[in-house]
Structure formats: C-alpha cells, structure tokens
C-alpha cells in the first residue's frame, strides 16, 4: 500500500510539472468533466464517454498493460466493459488541480447482468485536460470488491 501511494504521488507530481505550461485547469471545470464522465457511465454511452477525450487521447486503465490510444479505442473499451453493467452508481471528488492536471477520487458500483453480482470500485484518476475541457491523458488506479 505504501508503494502504491508513493507511485501515485510520483506520477501526480510529474503530471503537474508537465501541465504547468498550459492554461490552468480550474476545479469547477474538472468537476464538470467528472459529472459528464459519470453520466456517460450511468447511461452506458460509449460515444458520450468518447467525446470527453481528444481524438488522440491516451487512457491508462491498467498500469501493467499498454494504454488505449485514441478516442475510437476508448469508445470500444467503454462499450465492452459497460455492456454487462446495470444499476450503475458513480461519485467523484476533486482532490487537486495544478496546471492542466487534476486528481480525483471516485467510487462506482454496479450489478453484472450476467451473474447478478454486485461490484464496487474505489479509485483515483490523474487527468490531463486541454483548454477546451477535453481529456488528453487519463491514468487510473482502482480497487475492486465483488459481492
């Protein structure tokens, strides 16, 4: 756990340094982005999720796998992972904003339609948002609890 916190802090600091030159992201803009992300998830709308990302965005869903590259890949991922989900709940809170980079804590839960199992997720986003409010880079770390 201590290693994970150290790694998250190192990634966040590097992202903050890289984002310091762009027009600064403000917490309300990140909150709006997160609300749109949540709405897309609740609707299981891959196209709506895709519109939150630049056409060449990079989405790091798993630190040990290659990231998704581009909006089309992100939409395909979303369509696949949300297809079996029902009764989705999503909440988020901005933790920090610096330059064009934001960090948010999020929680989600849903039922798998195929099995009826309830899944709870608790995670962190590190997001790089461009001046138009669209995500260029998303890294996420999450924990899962199945019940």
C-alpha positions in Angstrom: 0.0 0.0 0.0 2.8 2.4 0.8 4.4 1.6 -2.5 1.2 2.4 -4.3 0.9 5.8 -2.5 4.5 6.7 -3.4 3.9 5.8 -7.0 0.7 7.8 -7.2 2.4 10.8 -5.8 5.3 10.5 -8.2 3.0 10.2 -11.2 0.9 13.1 -10.0 4.0 15.3 -9.4 5.3 14.5 -12.9 2.0 15.3 -14.5 1.7 18.6 -12.5 5.1 19.6 -13.8 4.3 18.7 -17.4 0.9 20.5 -17.2 2.2 23.7 -15.7 2.6 25.5 -19.1 -1.0 25.1 -20.4 -3.9 27.3 -19.5 -4.7 26.3 -15.9 -7.4 23.9 -15.2 -9.9 25.0 -12.5 -11.7 22.7 -10.1 -15.2 23.6 -11.4 -14.1 22.5 -14.9 -12.8 19.2 -13.6 -16.0 18.7 -11.6 -18.0 19.3 -14.8 -15.8 16.8 -16.7 -16.2 14.2 -13.9 -20.0 14.7 -13.9 -20.1 14.1 -17.7 -17.9 11.0 -17.2 -20.3 9.7 -14.6 -23.4 10.5 -16.8 -21.8 8.6 -19.7 -21.1 5.6 -17.4 -24.7 5.6 -16.0 -26.1 5.7 -19.5 -23.5 3.1 -20.7 -23.0 5.5 -23.6 -19.6 4.8 -25.2 -20.0 7.7 -27.7 -20.7 10.2 -24.9 -17.6 8.9 -23.0 -15.6 9.2 -26.1 -16.5 12.8 -26.6 -14.8 13.5 -23.2 -11.4 12.6 -24.8 -9.3 14.1 -27.5 -9.1 12.1 -30.8 -5.5 11.2 -29.8 -6.1 10.7 -26.1 -4.3 8.1 -24.0 -6.2 6.1 -21.4 -4.2 4.1 -18.9 -6.7 1.7 -17.3 -4.1 -0.8 -16.0 -0.6 0.1 -15.1 0.6 -3.3 -16.3 -0.9 -3.2 -19.8 -0.5 -0.9 -22.8 -2.8 2.1 -22.7 -5.6 2.6 -25.1 -4.7 5.1 -27.8 -7.2 7.4 -29.4 -10.9 8.1 -29.0 -12.0 5.0 -31.0 -10.1 2.7 -28.7 -11.5 4.3 -25.7 -15.1 4.0 -27.0 -14.5 0.4 -27.9 -13.2 -0.2 -24.3 -16.2 1.6 -22.8 -18.7 -0.4 -24.9 -17.1 -3.6 -23.9 -16.8 -3.0 -20.1 -20.2 -1.4 -19.6 -22.2 -3.9 -21.7 -22.9 -6.2 -18.7 -23.4 -3.5 -16.1 -26.8 -2.4 -14.6 -27.8 -0.2 -11.6 -24.7 1.9 -12.0 -23.8 4.4 -9.4 -20.8 6.9 -9.7 -19.5 9.6 -7.5 -16.3 11.6 -7.6 -14.5 14.4 -5.8 -11.7 16.6 -7.0 -8.6 16.1 -4.8 -6.2 18.6 -6.5 -5.7 20.7 -9.6 -2.4 22.1 -10.9 -1.7 23.5 -14.3 -3.8 21.4 -16.7 -3.7 18.3 -14.5 -6.3 17.2 -12.0 -6.5 14.4 -9.5 -9.9 13.0 -8.5 -11.1 10.2 -6.1 -14.0 8.2 -7.5 -16.3 5.4 -6.4 -18.6 3.3 -8.5 -20.9 0.3 -8.1 -23.0 -1.8 -10.4 -24.6 -5.2 -10.9 -23.4 -7.6 -13.5 -26.5 -8.5 -15.5 -25.0 -11.9 -16.4 -24.5 -13.1 -12.8 -26.3 -10.6 -10.5 -23.0 -10.0 -8.7 -22.6 -6.5 -7.2 -19.2 -4.9 -7.9 -17.8 -1.9 -6.0 -14.9 0.1 -7.3 -12.8 2.7 -5.5 -10.2 4.6 -7.5 -8.1 7.6 -8.4 -7.8 9.5 -11.7 -4.9 11.6 -12.8 -6.2 13.6 -15.7 -4.6 16.0 -18.2 -7.3 18.3 -19.6 -6.8 20.5 -22.6 -8.0 24.2 -22.9 -11.3 23.0 -24.4 -12.1 20.9 -21.4 -11.3 17.6 -23.1 -9.1 14.9 -21.6 -5.7 14.2 -23.3 -4.5 11.7 -20.9 -6.1 9.6 -18.1 -4.4 7.3 -15.7 -6.5 5.4 -13.2 -5.8 3.1 -10.3 -8.7 1.3 -8.7 -9.6 -1.4 -6.2 -12.5 -3.8 -6.7 -14.8 -5.5 -4.2 -17.1 -8.2 -5.6 -20.1 -9.3 -3.5 
